[in-house]
Amino acid sequence: MHRYGSPVEVSLRKKQRSVLAAAEELGTLTEPDPKAIRGRLLEALLRVGDASFAAYYTMTEAGGQTLLADWQVEGDALVDDALSLMARDPLAGPPFLNVRRPQPIETRTFLEGSAVWSSWDAMQETEHYRKIWAPNRIRDQLRLLVYEGDRFIGWIGLLRRDGDPPFRRSDGQRLAPLVRPIRAALIAADHLARLGHPSEGADLVVRDDGHLELASRHASWWIDRPGFVERLAFFVRAYAAGDDAPMALLRGARASVTRLSGDHGSRFLVHLSDPPVLLRAADSVLSPAQRETAKYAAAGATLSEIAQALGRKPETVRTHLREAYRRLGVSSRLELARVLGEQARPA
């Protein structure tokens, strides 16, 4: 008999103490720079999480497609480069991370991959796996989705590569003390990132070789960011070479390009603006049955028509619709249609 418990118990106690120390450290963050705040969060996660690297990223929607809007990686520069290329490559929307309708537990705790996808085979069929996981030999993730109200702030978590064991539920439970300070710090970083930015956007004139010739008065808010000019040049060169995508996400800015005519070679006008904010869907508070019922009701279907379409009793439909009204805070079908119609609009 020994006084300190088994070696496994001692190891778990040490890990828990390190998590608590990290939580206390994150609770006192005072950096004025959003990138520095996110960097501290990722460093703390990596220090206590037994992972290959830690990552943060957020998304936006444009033209009905989901794109990476901003990201930060601690522990692996190659993954950061891969995400830079992916910012120009749209991903499928709901199957990607389902940030429009997250499960409640995803916003309350770090969730391992096995709790997100139904099976490893199902995961391998996703665009997420083909474009991110497979090229970077990622094996599993432990993730937390962060919102401020209905506004999507971002995803943050740990990732393990092939050869490492998958995360277990106990890993997420052990990191529970970090959830509150990480959420608060990510929201604060988001607020800081939006301070002082030009609401009207900015314009640039760029040559076909990517060289920046002219910039409007407010452009420095974007082009002074590390690596931004290089990504801008890559985007313009690709467009000049025949890429037909006139829009891209360049590290926190939406860039749209127009070819200018002239006698001195090709030049391009690039307009920079903030990416649209991704909002949680209004009907995310509904159960699947309530969501189905509300969709039919908002389209004008009667109770009997809904019951027939869904194979349910009219009394059951009435109960689902009543609860949907309560959760959405509406009192009529007109209000229901308005709320469900507004959820698809970007902020």
Protein Blocks (a to p, Z undefined) as FASTA:
>chain_A
ZZkbpfklmmmmmmmmmmmmmmmmmmmgcbfbfklmmmmmmmmmmmmnopabdcdddddd
eehiacdfbdcdehiaklmmmmmmmmmmccdfklmnopmlccfklmmbccdfklmpmbfk
lmmmpmklmmmmmmnopabdcdddddehjbcfbdcdddddehiacddfklmmmmmmmmmm
mmmmmmmmmmmmmgopafkbpaddddfkopafbdcfklmmmmmpghklmmmmmmmmmmmn
opabfbdceehiacdddddddfeopaddddddddddddddfklmpcfklmmmmmmmmnop
afklmmmmnopafklmmmmmmmmmmmnopabfklmmmmmmmmmpcZZ
